[in-house]
Amino acid sequence: MEHQEYKSSLELPEVNWLDRDSNPKKFFQDLSYALSEFGFMVLTNAPGFSDDFQKSAFQEVRSFFESSKEVKKSSYIAKTPYFRGYSFPTPADIGYGQVIEAFQYGFEQEPLCKHDDKTQPIHRRLFRGPNTWPDEKALPSFRPIIDDLNARYHRLTHLLGEAIVESLGEDVSAFKKYFDFEDPDLAASLNHNFSLEAYAKEDRDMVRKEYAKFNSNKVGAHIDGPPFIALLINDRPGLQVVAGEGQWIDAPVTCRTAPGDYHVPVIPGSMIVNTGGTLMHLSEGKYSATLHRVNTTLIPEGETRISMPYFLIPKMEGDLIPFGKSKASTKGAGGYIAGRDRGANASVNRMGTFPQVTKRWWAEEFAELSQKQRDEVKAETQAAFELAKKRGERFKNAKN
């Protein structure tokens, strides 16, 4: 089908990576503006993510999701305790406004210890381990492209992370204190979102009404708490961000993999960048995490949406002391409480997202830690709302 042309009064700001060398003053001004006033940006000319590479990646990922249930089940996420592999589509009636299947991956790693060795911190038991790959004979090109994608994301997320720290007026050594290129903690996903057609006809109006509300708690709106930043490429519309004076705005598409025009722009070779809760804290609220969601009603009829988010997580031992400070305050600008167990927080975040793994491998730990994690998420989300309100007031005043 044909899609309506893009029309919007407010768009995510763009930052051109090529300006990093050719016009560094403009690059850092654009970067600082985007992350302080939006918390999101579109990085154009993203190194390693040319249009050709993105098309190859989307082709292989779509081939995986379009393969048989048996092939996808061969990489079922609950086979191991490490939250790696395929998760089946969520039911359309669970109240979150999304029907999604996914594949979780990271660097291929040996476990640091047994998953039930309670003498070790939970994050050391949960985050390090092997990927769970689908049958190689059925999809021989899938693992190579995902390994390549992971390596490209990893390089970019560190280059951009250092630039973000520099834009705050800090030395890049402050970034390296929390993020070790050779020994990373990260979470990465391939997401396959279905359109409104995945719902029963009698339920579709209910879904539309929930998305029409600004603050519905049934459509998966959230901030990314544990990550420093999140990177994302996508091939269909759907991602929305709260910005400006407090309205939902649509993010662009980074790669065209189907004919027709969308209601958002397509910016080939670009990358969508999102400020995480960790950066919100380390920058003392200068760069705020932003509420965002995938709006099922914006995925074109007859199509599905692929996105590939990549989350860089700081070392999980010790406290997070804001850049330029010698010690952490009791409560930071981002709702972060000093002394928290960040490894447990990040681990429970994974457990809540993938209950099929949790029920099999982590039920006792989740029962013990989940309430504390919910309280921390609530505090960070409230802090993000407060910072967004201040941004909205600045935005409104700048227009007047």
N, C-alpha and C positions, 0 to 999 in steps of 0.2 A: 504494500500500500504506500501511497505518498504521505509524507509528513509535512506539517506546516513549517513555514520558514521561521527562523529564530528572531524573536522580538523580546527585548528585555531592557528595562531602565537601569538595571544594576547587574554587573558581572563580577566574577572573581578577578582580582588583579593579576596581571601577568608579570613575571620576572624572567628576563632573557639571560640564560646561562652564558651566552657569548659575551655579554657585557662584563662578566667577571674579569676578563683580561683586557678587553678593548676599552671599557668605560667603567672602571671599578666604582667610581663615585656614584654613578647612576645605579649600578647593580645593588650596592648596599643600601642606598636610599629606597629603591623599589622593594627590596627584601624586607627591610625594617617596616615600611608602610604596610605591606601585605600581611605580615604576621602580627603586627600590633593592632591593626584596624579590622582585620578579617579573621586571622587565625588559619586561613586557607590561602592558597595561591596556585596559579598555573605556571609551572616552570617550563618555558619554551626552550627548544633546542637542548633537551635533557641529554647529557652525554651517555652514550651506550643504548639509547632508546629511540633510535631512528624509526621512521615509519616502516621501513622494510623489516626491521627486527620485530617491532610490535605486531605486524601482520603475521609473521611466522609464529610468534608466541600464541597469538589468539587462535590461529588455525589449529595448532596442536592441542591447545586447551579445549577448544570446542570439540575436537575429535574425541578427547577423553570423555567429556560429558555426554556426547552423543553415542558413546559405545554402549554395549549391552550391560544389563544389571550384573551379570556374572563377572564381566571384566572389572567393573567398578567395585564390586564386592570383594574382589581379590586384593584390594587395597583398603579394606574397611578400617576405619579409624580406631575402633575398639580392640583391634588385634593386639595392640601393645599399650602400655601405660603412658606413652610419650606424646599423645595428641598429634599424631602424624597420620595422614591418610584421608580417605574419602568418608564423607557423611552424607546420608541419604536426604532427599528433600524433606523439609519440615512440613507437617500438615498445614493446610491452608486455613484451618479454623482455630489456630492457637492464639490469635489475638494480636499478633505483632505486625500484621499488614504485609508480610513477606512470605513467599515460598522460595526456598533457596536450598541448593545442594552445594557442597564445597569440598576442597581438597587442601589439607594443611601440610606444610613442608618446612624444612629448614636445612641447615648444613648436615651432611651425613656425619654422625658422631657416635662414638662409643659411649654407652652410659657411664657416668662417673661412679655410680654405685647401684645396688639393687633398689628397685623402686619402693620397696617396703622397709628399707634400712632406716629406721627412725632415729638413729644416732646422727644422721645427716640432715641438714636443712631441706625443707620440702622442695625448694626450687632446684637444688642440685639433683634431686631424684626425678623431677618432672620434665625439666626443659632440655636436658641433654640426652640424645638417643638417636636411633636410626630412623630414617623415613620408611613409610610403608608404601611401596610402589605397586602399581597394577601389573598384571601379567605382561612381561616384556615382549613376548611373542606377538601379543595382540596389538601393542602400542610401542613399537621399537624406538620411535623418535620422541616419546613423551619425556622420559627421564633426562635425556641430554639437553632438551630445550629448557626444562625447569632448573637443572643445575646451572646452565648458562644464565638464565633469568636471575637466579639467586645471586650469582657472582656479580652481575651488573648492578642489581639493586644494592648489594652490600657496598660496592665501591662508591656509588652515588650517594648513599645515605650518609657515609662518612665525610665525603667531600662537602656535601651540603651542610651537614652538622657543624663542621668546622667553620664554614662561612657564616652560619647563624650565630655562633659564639662570637666571631669577629664582628658581626654587625651590632652586637651588644656592647662592643668596646672592650671585650675580654680577650686574653691570649688563648690560642687554640689548645694550649696545654690543659686548660680548664675542661675542654671537651674530652681530651684523651684520658683524663683522670677517671671518667665514668664509662668510657666506651673503648674497648680494646679491639682493634681491627682483627688481630690474630685469634682472639678468644671471645667471640661475640655471643650475646644473648639476643634472640630475635624471635619473632613469630611472623609467618608468611602464609598467605592463603590464596587460593583460586576460587572465586565465587561465581555461581551460576544462578542468577535471579530470574524467576518466571514473571510474566506479565499478569495482568488482572484475570486473564483467561484461565489461570490455574484455579481460580475460585469458582465455586458453584454460582450459577447465575443469581440465585436469591441472596447471596452474600455480598455481591459486588457493590451494591449501593452502600452497605455498611462500611466497607473498606474505603470507598470514596469519601464518605462523611468523616471518617477518622483522619484521613490525610488533609481534609479541608480545614481541620482545626489546627491552630498554631501550636498548641502544647499537648496534643494527645499523647498519652502514655502507652498507647497500643500499637505504635508503628515503628518501634525500634530506634527512636531518636536517642542519641548518646554522645558523650565525648570519649576519646580514647585516653584512658587514664594512665596505664603503665608506660606507654611509649614516649620517647623524646620527640620524634616526628613519625608520621606515617606517609609513605609514598604509594601512589596508585595510578594504574593505567586502566582504561575502560573503553568498551566499544559500543555502548548504547547509553542513552540518557537515563537518568534516575537519581543520581546523587544530588542532594540538596543540602545547603548550609545556611545557618542563621547568621545574617550579617546586616550591614547598614543600620537602619533604625529598628531592627528586630523583625525582619521578614525573611521567609525562606527564599533563597535564590538558587538557581540551577547551575550545576557545574558542567563544563563542556565535556565532550568526548575526545579521547586522545588518539583514536585510531578508527578509521572507517573500515568496517568489514562487511557491509551490506549496502546496496544501492538505496537511493532516496535521501531526502533532506530530513533533518531532525529539527526539533524546536530549540535546540541548543547548538552552538558552533562546534565544528570538528576542527581540532588543532593538531595536525599530524606531528609526531615526534615530541609531544609534550608530556608532562607529568603533573599530576595533582598532588599537592603537598599540604599536609594537615599538621598543625601544632598539637602535640600530645600533652597530657597532664604533667609529665615529667619536665618538659620545657616550660610549661606555665609556672611550675614551682621554681626551677633553677633561674628563671629570668625575673622572679618576684612579680609575676603578673604582667610584665611588659609585653610578653607574647602569650596570649590567652588561648587555651583550648576552646574549640568552638563546637556547639551542638550541630550534629549532622545526622542524616538518615538517607536510606534508599527509598524513593517513592515509587511503589509498585505501579501506580496509575500512570506514570510517565514513561514506562517501558512500552515501546510501540506495540500495538496489537499484532499478534502473529509472530512476534519476535521474543528473544530472551536476551539477557544482559550478562556479559562476562566482565568481571573486574578482578584485579590482581593486587590487593593491598599488601604492604610490607612494613612491618613495625620494628623499629630499633628500640631495644630496651636497655637501660643502663645496668651496669654491674649491680647485683642484688645484695651484696654485703655492705653493711655500714649505712650511715645516713646520707641523705642528699642535701648538701650545703649549697645554697644559691651562689651563683657565680660572683666572685668578688667579696664574699663573706668568709669569716673565719669559723663561724659556727652557725648551726641552724636555729632559727627562732622556734618558739613553741608551736606556733601555727603560721604557716606561710601564706602568701597572697593567693596561692592556688588551692587553699583548703587542705594542704598537706600537713600532717601532724608529725612533728619531729619524733624520732625514735621508732617509727612504725616498722613492721617487718615487711619490707617491700617485696621480698621473695615470696612470702605467703600471699600477699595481695595479688601479685601477677599470676601466681599459680591458681588461686581460687577464681580469678577472672577466666582462666582457661576452663576450669572445671564447670563453671556455670554456663559457659557457652556450648560445651559438648557433654551433656549429661550421660550419653551412652558410654563414654569412656569412664566418667566419674563413677557411675553405678558399678562398673566391673572392677575398677582398680583403686578408686580414691574415695569411696563413700564415707569412711570414717573421718578422713582429713577434712572433707568438705563440710560435714556436719559440725565439726569443731571450729572451723575458721570462717564459714560463710557469713555469719551475722556481722562480724567485725569488718569483713570486706565490704558488705553492703553499706555499713555506716561510713566507711571511707569514701566509697563511690558517691554517696549522697553528699558528703561534705565537698568533694571536688566538683561535682556537678553544680551545686549551689554557688560555689565560688566562681565557676565559669559563667553562670547566669548573671551574677553581680558584675563581673568584668564586662560581659557583653552589654549590660545596661549602660555602663559608663561609655563603652565604645559607641553605642547608639546615640547617646547624648552628644558626644563629640561630633559624630557624623551629622546629626541634625543641625548643630550649631554651625558646622562648616558650610552647610547648604544655605543658611540664612545670612 
